[in-house]
């Protein structure tokens, strides 16, 4: 019986997240709140395992299959590592080689990428018309891949890529193929020069790290700047961009929109973006001690 049919029949779903570190994740609260609003009950379990190898991941995924999970999310550092361990992939997940959402469907584990669909929604909400203006993406790992595919599918025709691992950048460029014109750079600063936007698709800036993925001098008021990191919500990168007068998009937007899309895949039901957003904001506010998310 598929995960969607099970959710509708039982009104209860078991979900989870595999990754490390994930204690800071706002996803459990967001998914459980979305379920309550949709009239079902969800339990979202954090499966935090550091340094998991192929056999470890295979065992965890087999547990997901056997223990009645409707699905799981996958985050850093396993978005690419789980791909060969799944029974099937959506067309887009297969093209990019990265998965952040796995649905249990009749005992089969099927991988999807709601980072890509979620970032595409967030980008459209910015109201940009970049088209032939280049956008720089720092990082070609799991989330960097998703962001590249999202932008290429949203009308951005030129992408500038940088990663400390050039092999990853070259693989991403090959995967993008004719979807966009790709330029590969030897530094984040070079990628950002003349770009309409700059996106951090790395974990740089995620607590306890307080580094910048790019030098401050490379950010300008004419650009839009986005970060996939939301712990903290305002990373050093985003604070620097804001001070420079750039248009800023925090990791909140990606987190909320990917969660909406994942909930639909897990349950077959529509999630309330308002409910997920409010839940996310409450988690961030409590964690950062602000009383409210900014």
C-alpha positions as CSV (number, residue, x, y, z in Angstrom):
1,X,0.0,0.0,0.0
2,X,1.4,3.4,-1.0
3,X,2.4,6.0,1.6
4,X,-0.3,8.4,0.3
5,X,-3.1,5.8,0.6
6,X,-1.8,4.8,4.0
7,X,-1.8,8.4,5.3
8,X,-5.4,9.0,4.1
9,X,-6.7,5.7,5.5
10,X,-5.0,5.8,8.9
11,X,-4.8,9.5,9.4
12,X,-1.4,8.9,11.0
13,X,2.0,9.1,9.4
14,X,5.5,8.4,10.5
15,X,8.2,10.7,9.0
16,X,11.8,11.5,9.6
17,X,15.0,13.2,8.7
18,X,18.4,11.6,8.1
19,X,21.5,13.8,8.3
20,X,24.1,15.3,10.6
21,X,24.0,17.7,12.4
22,X,20.2,18.1,12.5
23,X,19.3,18.9,16.1
24,X,18.6,22.5,15.0
25,X,16.1,21.4,12.3
26,X,12.8,23.2,12.2
27,X,11.3,20.5,9.9
28,X,9.8,18.3,12.6
29,X,7.7,21.1,14.0
30,X,6.7,22.3,10.5
31,X,5.7,18.9,9.2
32,X,3.8,18.0,12.4
33,X,1.9,21.3,12.4
34,X,1.1,20.9,8.7
35,X,-0.4,17.5,9.4
36,X,-2.6,18.8,12.3
37,X,-3.9,21.5,10.0
38,X,-4.6,18.9,7.3
39,X,-6.6,16.7,9.7
40,X,-4.0,14.0,10.2
41,X,-1.4,13.1,12.9
42,X,2.3,13.0,12.1
43,X,5.3,12.0,14.1
44,X,8.5,13.3,12.7
45,X,11.7,11.6,14.0
46,X,15.3,12.9,13.7
47,X,17.7,10.2,12.6
48,X,21.1,11.9,13.3
49,X,24.1,9.7,12.4
50,X,27.4,11.3,11.7
51,X,29.9,9.7,9.3
52,X,27.5,7.1,7.9
53,X,28.9,5.0,5.2
54,X,27.1,3.2,2.4
55,X,26.2,0.2,4.6
56,X,25.0,2.4,7.4
57,X,22.7,4.4,5.1
58,X,21.4,1.2,3.5
59,X,20.5,-0.2,6.9
60,X,18.7,3.1,7.9
61,X,16.8,3.1,4.6
62,X,15.8,-0.5,5.1
63,X,14.5,0.4,8.5
64,X,12.5,3.2,7.0
65,X,11.0,0.7,4.6
66,X,10.2,-1.9,7.3
67,X,9.1,0.3,10.2
68,X,6.1,1.9,8.5
69,X,7.5,5.3,7.5
70,X,5.5,7.2,4.9
71,X,8.7,9.0,4.0
72,X,11.8,10.8,5.1
73,X,13.8,13.9,4.3
74,X,17.5,13.7,3.7
75,X,19.9,16.5,4.4
76,X,23.6,17.2,4.6
77,X,25.8,15.3,4.1
78,X,23.8,12.4,2.6
79,X,21.7,14.0,-0.3
80,X,23.9,12.4,-2.9
81,X,25.0,9.3,-1.0
82,X,21.5,7.9,-0.8
83,X,20.8,8.1,-4.5
84,X,22.2,4.7,-5.5
85,X,20.5,3.0,-2.5
86,X,16.9,3.9,-3.6
87,X,14.5,1.9,-5.7
88,X,13.5,4.8,-7.9
89,X,14.0,8.5,-8.6
90,X,11.9,11.3,-10.0
91,X,13.1,12.5,-13.3
92,X,14.6,15.7,-11.8
93,X,16.2,13.9,-8.9
94,X,17.8,11.4,-11.3
95,X,19.1,14.3,-13.5
96,X,20.8,16.1,-10.7
97,X,21.9,13.1,-8.7
98,X,20.6,14.5,-5.4
99,X,17.6,13.6,-3.2
100,X,16.2,15.4,-0.1
101,X,12.8,13.6,0.0
102,X,12.2,9.9,0.0
103,X,8.6,8.5,-0.3
104,X,7.8,4.9,0.7
105,X,5.5,3.7,-2.1
106,X,4.3,0.0,-2.0
107,X,7.5,-0.9,-0.2
108,X,9.7,1.0,-2.7
109,X,11.9,3.9,-1.7
110,X,11.4,6.7,-4.3
111,X,13.6,9.8,-4.2
112,X,12.5,13.3,-5.1
113,X,14.1,16.7,-4.7
114,X,11.9,19.4,-3.1
115,X,14.9,21.6,-2.6
116,X,14.8,22.3,-6.3
117,X,11.0,22.9,-6.5
118,X,11.1,24.8,-3.2
119,X,13.9,27.1,-4.3
120,X,12.2,27.7,-7.7
121,X,9.1,28.9,-5.8
122,X,11.2,31.2,-3.5
123,X,13.0,32.6,-6.6
124,X,9.7,33.4,-8.4
125,X,8.5,35.2,-5.3
126,X,11.5,37.5,-5.5
127,X,9.9,38.8,-8.7
128,X,13.3,38.8,-10.6
129,X,13.7,38.9,-14.3
130,X,17.3,37.8,-14.5
131,X,17.0,35.7,-17.7
132,X,20.3,36.3,-19.5
133,X,22.0,37.9,-16.5
134,X,24.3,35.4,-14.7
135,X,23.6,34.1,-11.2
136,X,26.5,32.8,-9.1
137,X,26.1,29.6,-7.1
138,X,28.7,28.8,-4.4
139,X,28.7,25.1,-3.8
140,X,28.0,22.1,-6.1
141,X,26.9,19.6,-3.5
142,X,23.4,18.4,-2.8
143,X,21.7,21.7,-2.3
144,X,23.9,23.6,-4.8
145,X,22.8,21.1,-7.4
146,X,19.1,21.6,-6.5
147,X,19.5,25.4,-6.7
148,X,21.2,25.3,-10.1
149,X,18.4,23.1,-11.5
150,X,15.8,25.4,-9.9
151,X,17.2,28.5,-11.5
152,X,17.8,26.9,-14.9
153,X,14.1,25.8,-14.8
154,X,13.0,29.3,-13.8
155,X,14.3,31.1,-16.9
156,X,17.8,31.9,-15.7
157,X,20.0,31.2,-18.8
158,X,23.5,31.8,-17.3
159,X,25.0,30.2,-14.2
160,X,28.4,30.9,-12.7
161,X,29.6,27.9,-10.5
162,X,32.2,27.6,-7.9
163,X,33.2,24.9,-5.4
164,X,36.4,24.0,-3.7
165,X,36.0,20.6,-5.4
166,X,36.3,21.3,-9.1
167,X,35.1,17.8,-10.0
168,X,31.8,18.5,-8.4
169,X,31.4,21.7,-10.4
170,X,32.2,19.9,-13.6
171,X,29.7,17.1,-12.8
172,X,27.0,19.7,-12.1
173,X,27.7,21.5,-15.3
174,X,27.4,18.2,-17.3
175,X,24.1,17.4,-15.5
176,X,22.7,20.8,-16.3
177,X,23.5,20.2,-19.9
178,X,21.6,22.5,-22.3
179,X,19.3,23.8,-19.5
180,X,21.6,26.8,-19.0
181,X,24.9,28.2,-20.1
182,X,27.5,27.3,-17.5
183,X,30.7,29.1,-16.5
184,X,33.1,27.5,-14.0
185,X,35.2,29.8,-11.8
186,X,38.3,29.3,-9.6
187,X,36.9,31.5,-6.8
188,X,33.6,32.6,-5.4
189,X,34.6,36.2,-6.0
190,X,35.2,35.6,-9.7
191,X,31.8,33.8,-10.0
192,X,30.1,36.8,-8.3
193,X,31.7,39.4,-10.5
194,X,29.0,40.9,-12.7
195,X,26.3,38.5,-11.4
196,X,22.8,39.5,-10.8
197,X,22.5,37.2,-7.8
198,X,24.7,35.2,-5.5
199,X,23.5,32.0,-3.7
200,X,25.3,30.2,-0.9
201,X,24.7,26.4,-1.4
202,X,27.3,25.3,1.1
203,X,27.0,24.8,4.9
204,X,29.5,27.7,5.5
205,X,27.9,30.0,8.0
206,X,25.9,27.3,9.8
207,X,26.4,27.4,13.5
208,X,28.9,26.9,15.1
209,X,30.7,28.0,11.9
210,X,30.7,31.8,11.4
211,X,32.7,32.1,8.2
212,X,31.7,33.7,4.9
213,X,31.5,31.7,1.7
214,X,32.7,34.8,-0.2
215,X,34.6,38.0,0.5
216,X,32.5,41.0,1.5
217,X,34.0,43.1,-1.2
218,X,32.3,40.9,-3.9
219,X,28.8,41.8,-2.8
220,X,27.0,44.8,-4.2
221,X,23.8,46.7,-3.7
222,X,22.6,45.8,-7.2
223,X,22.6,42.1,-6.5
224,X,20.1,39.7,-4.8
225,X,21.7,37.3,-2.3
226,X,20.3,34.1,-0.9
227,X,21.5,31.5,1.6
228,X,20.4,27.9,2.0
229,X,21.5,28.0,5.7
230,X,18.9,29.0,8.3
231,X,20.9,28.2,11.5
232,X,21.3,31.1,12.2
233,X,18.6,32.7,10.0
234,X,20.8,35.8,9.5
235,X,24.2,34.3,8.6
236,X,27.3,36.5,8.4
237,X,26.9,36.3,4.6
238,X,23.4,37.7,4.7
239,X,24.2,40.3,7.2
240,X,27.1,41.5,5.0
241,X,24.8,41.5,2.0
242,X,22.1,43.5,3.8
243,X,24.7,46.0,4.9
244,X,25.8,46.4,1.3
245,X,22.3,47.2,0.3
246,X,21.6,44.0,-1.6
247,X,18.2,42.3,-1.8
248,X,18.3,39.4,0.7
249,X,16.5,36.1,0.9
250,X,17.1,34.0,4.0
251,X,17.1,30.3,4.2
252,X,13.5,30.5,5.6
253,X,12.1,30.7,2.1
254,X,13.7,27.5,0.8
255,X,12.9,25.7,4.1
256,X,9.2,26.6,3.9
257,X,8.6,25.9,0.3
258,X,10.5,22.6,0.2
259,X,8.5,21.5,3.3
260,X,5.2,22.3,1.5
261,X,6.2,20.2,-1.5
262,X,7.6,17.3,0.7
263,X,4.3,17.2,2.7
264,X,2.3,16.8,-0.5
265,X,4.6,13.9,-1.6
266,X,4.4,12.2,1.8
267,X,0.6,12.4,2.3
268,X,-1.1,13.4,-1.0
269,X,-2.5,16.4,0.9
270,X,-1.9,20.1,0.6
271,X,0.0,21.7,3.4
272,X,-0.8,25.2,4.6
273,X,2.1,27.5,3.8
274,X,0.9,29.8,6.5
275,X,1.0,27.1,9.1
276,X,4.4,25.8,8.1
277,X,5.8,29.4,8.0
278,X,4.4,30.2,11.5
279,X,5.8,26.9,12.9
280,X,9.2,27.6,11.3
281,X,9.2,31.2,12.7
282,X,8.4,29.9,16.2
283,X,11.3,27.5,16.2
284,X,13.7,30.1,15.0
285,X,12.5,32.7,17.5
286,X,12.8,30.3,20.4
287,X,16.3,29.2,19.3
288,X,17.6,32.6,18.7
289,X,15.9,34.1,21.7
290,X,14.4,37.0,19.7
291,X,10.8,36.5,20.6
292,X,10.2,36.7,16.8
293,X,11.8,35.7,13.6
294,X,13.2,38.4,11.4
